[in-house]
Amino acid sequence: MALKEAFAAVNEVMEKNGHKPIAPLRESQAAQMVAEPKAEEFRPLSSVEFVEDLGSERDEQSHQFFKVLYKVLLDNEVDEIYINQFMDDLDRVSHSTNGLDYLISSVYQKMILKLGQPEVISLTKNKPKVVFFIGPTGVGKTTTIAKIASRFKVEQEKKVALLTADTYRIAAAEQLRTYANILDTPLSIIYTPEDIGKEIEKFADYDLVLVDTAGFSHKNDGQREDMKRLLKNLPAQYERQIYLVLSATTKYKDLIEITDIYDEFCDFHLIFTKLDETSAYGNILNIKLHTGAQLSYVTTGQNVPDDIEVVDTQKLVKLLLGGR
């Protein structure tokens, strides 16, 4: 249910019960949504205040709004644990001095704050910056690397090299080689985790080295150990970033298991792919809150170099609230 439709449903209930309809949120309030409310505005209700509000018109409106918001977030597959946290936050500010506009602004702002600021690949003076892309099979790591390589090589005119440690799939290196040829970018293959140091030495004057890794089942202990060794064998003089690439279409339970396994041996940022293949975006919020990792990029299709963008938290929150 879109947020606009949700409020229409709430208004219908209001009118049936003889109450005035809820005024829609004005565009002029958009700036207030991302401003941190004053601490005193989040004062918890006393039991007396709560009881007094139960019979008020505004409390009835708040109650209906809570029900609609709960359903919208649940339909978007947000975990009930996190929905209840948002509900608790709203309950603290749903007293008689705060109208529905304030509650909408509050939940919007709280969700943006929970998602945090995205962190993307940033280059440093110490060359090269080494960026690993890890994650399960079939999530689009190689295509994502090609998109990012194109952005840095073509748009920013940086020297970019590609490495692949995926020797499990015959076609993996060839797929990346095709992209490397198109971008006129060198590609090297890492046959054992211990080779990574000498391979990166070849690109000492490059700005950025992007490392594709083998996708493996989070239940495959052998391949997981190879991944640990690969990350461990990167020489200490190189600054690194690690991006865990996940599909937005993967089941929440599986995402929990995947992220827990990778969290055991590395710190990572999050990339979500295949947003064009789902209409529910709750897992992005769920996994962000579960892992505490920072979001970075999302992809919305197979086109290279297009169909990738930095996470827009305001846009994502609107989608989570049923908007477009």
N, C-alpha and C positions, 0 to 999 in steps of 0.2 A: 504494500500500500504506500503510495507516494505521500510525502508529508502534507501536501496541499489537500489530498483526498482525506488524509487522516483528520485534519482540522475540520473538514467539511462534515465528517462523521461525528466529531465531537460537538460541533455546532448544532447538528440535528438533535443530539441528545439534550443539549442545553435548552433548545427551544421547546422540546416536548415537555420539559420540566419547568417551563415558565421563566427560564433564565435568559439573559442577554447572550448573544453569540460572542465567541472569542474574536477579538480583533486580530487580523493577520499581522505578522511581524513586518515592520516597515524597513525599507532599504537603508534609511538613515541610521538604523541601529546596527548595521553590519560592523562598523568600526568598534562598537562597544563589545561585540562578541569575542574579540581576541584580546581585550584588555582584562587584566586580572582584577576581579571585583575586590573591593575593600574587605579587609578581614572581618569588620563588624557586620557586614552584610551576610556572612556565612555563620552567624551565631546560631547554635543549635536551639531548637524550641524547648521551652520548659514544658512539663506535663500539663500545666494549666493552660498555657497558650495553645498547645496542641488540641486539647479538648475544646477550647473556645472556637478554634478554627474549623472543627469538624462540621458544624452546622452552617458555615458561611457559604455564600454564593461562590466566592473565590476558591474555597477549598473544594467545592464540587467540580469546578472547572479544572482545578489542579488534578483531582482524582481521575477525571476522564482523560486528561492529557497524559498522565502517567500510564494508564491502560493502553492508550494508542501508541505511545513511545515504546513501551515494552514489546508490543506486537511487532512494530516496525523493525526494531533491532533484532528480535527473535527471527523474523522472516529473513533478515540479512545474515543469519547464522552467527550472530555474536553470541559468545558463551554466556549462559545465564549467570555465571559467577560475576562477570564484568557488567552485565546489565544491572544486576542487583547493586553493584557498587555505585553505578550512576544513579540509580533510584535513591539510594541512601543519601548521596550528595544532594540530590534535588529535594529530598524530604526535609533536609536541614534549612533550605531557603524558601520553602513553600508556605511561609506564614502570610498573614493578611496584608503586609506592606509590600509584597512582591507579586506582581501580576503575571499572567501567562507569558507576556513578552519577555519578562525577565527570566522565567524558567527556560524558555526556548534558547535565549542567549546563553544562559548558564550551561545547559547541556552541550550546546554547540562548542562553547569555549573549553569546557572540561575535556571533551573528546579531542580537540586540537592539542591541548596541553599533554594529554596522555600519549598521543602519537609522536609528539616531539618534533624537533627539527631534523630533516633528512641530512645524512652525511654522504657526500659523493666523493669520487676519486679526486684527490688533490695532489698536484705535483710538488716536489720539494727540490731544494738546491742540490741535495745529494742524489746523484744519478746512479742507476736508474731507480725509479719507484717500481716495486714489484707487487703486482696485484693478483691474488689467487681467486679463482672462481670454483667453488665446491658445491656439492649437492647431489641429489639422487639422479638416476638415469631418467632421460626423457623430459626434463624440465626446460630445456632450451639454453643450456649454458653456452654452447659453442656459438649459437646465433646471437646471444646477448653480448658475448665478447666481440663479435664482428661489429655489432652496432656501436659499442663503446670505442673500439679501435678506430672506426670511421670518424667518430666525433672528434677524437683527439688528433688524428692524422690529417683529416681533410679540413675540418672547421678551425682547429687551433694550430695547425701546421707543426705538430710535435713529432719527434722521432719515436715511433712505436714499433716494438718487436713482439712477436707472438711465440709462446712456447706451449707445447702440449705434452702432458704426462699420461694421456689416455691411450695406452697401448693395448687395451682390452678389446676395443672395437676397431675392426679393420678400417671402417669408413670414417672414423673420427678424425684422424690426422688429415685425410684427404679433403674432408669438408672444410677444415680450418685452412688447409693449404689453398683451396679455391678462393677463400676470402682474402688470404694473404696476397695472392697473385693480383687480385682485383685492386687491392689497396697499395700494391707495390711495397709490401712490408715483409721483412724476413721472418721465417718460421723455423724453429728448431724442435726436435723431438727429445724428450727426456725418457730414456729407456729404464733407468733405475732411479730411485729417490736420491741416491748419492751423487748423481750426475748434475743436479740442479745448479750447484755452484759454478762449475766450469762452463755450463751453457750460458748462464747469465753474464759471465765474464766477457763473452763475445760481444755484449751490448753495453759495455761500460759507458759509452758516450750517448746512450739513448735516454730519452726522458721517461719512458714508460715501458715496462714489460708486463704483458698480460698472460697469465698462466692458466690454461685449460686443464682440468683434472678429470680423472675417470669418475663417471657416475657409478655409484654402487648402492646396493641395498644396504640400509642401515643395520641389517641383520647379518651382513657378511663381515666376519671378524678379520679375515685375511686382508681384504681390500681396505678395511678401515685402518689396519696397522700400516699399510703402504702409504696411506694418506698422512698419517702421523709422521712417518719418517720423512716424507717429502717436505712437509712444513718445517720439521726440525732441522733439516739439512740446509736450509737457506742460510748462507753466511750472515753473521750478525751485522756486518756493515751496511746491509741493504735494508731500507725501510720498506715494510710490507703492509698491505691491507688484505683482508680476507672477506669475500662476499659469498654468503650462502644463498644460492639461487633456489627458489621454491616456486612451485606452480600454485596459482590461486585456486585451481580446480581440485587439488589434493584434499582428501578427507581430513578433517580436523584432528582426529585421533592419530592418523599417520603423521601429520605435521608435528604433533607433540613428540612422537617417538623419534622422528628424524632430527629435530632440533635438539632434543636432549642428548642424542648420541654425539652430534658435532660439538655441542657445548662442553663435552667432557675433555676435549683436547685443543680447542681453539676459541678465540674471541672473533666474532664475525658481525658484519652488517647484513642487512636483509634486502634481497632483490626478489620481487614477485613477478612471475611471468604469466602469460595467458589470461590477462584480465578481460580480453575480448571473448573468452570462452565461458564466462560465468556472469551471472547477474546478482550473485551474493558476494559481498566484500568483507564480511565479518571476520574471516580468517586472517586478514591482514592485521586488523586490530587485535585479534586473539593472540596471534603469535608474537606481535610486538610486545604485548603486555606479559606474555608467558616467558619470553626470553630476556626482555629488557634490552635487546639489541636495537640499534638505530636502523630505521628504514633508509633506503637510498633510492633505488630506481624501480620502476614498473615497466613492463612491456605489454603491448596491446596488439601484437600481430607478428607476422614473420618477415615483414619487409625490412631490408637492411639498406641504408642506415636509419630508416624511420622506425616508427612503432616502439620507441623507447622514450621515457621522460623521467625526470626527477619526481619523486612522490610529491604531489600537491595535497597537503594535509587538509586544506579547506575544502577542496573538491572532493576528497575522499570522505570527509565527514558528511557532506551534503548527500553523497551516494548512500552512506550508511543510514542516513535519516530518511531515505526513500526518495530523494530528489534526483535530478538529472543534470 
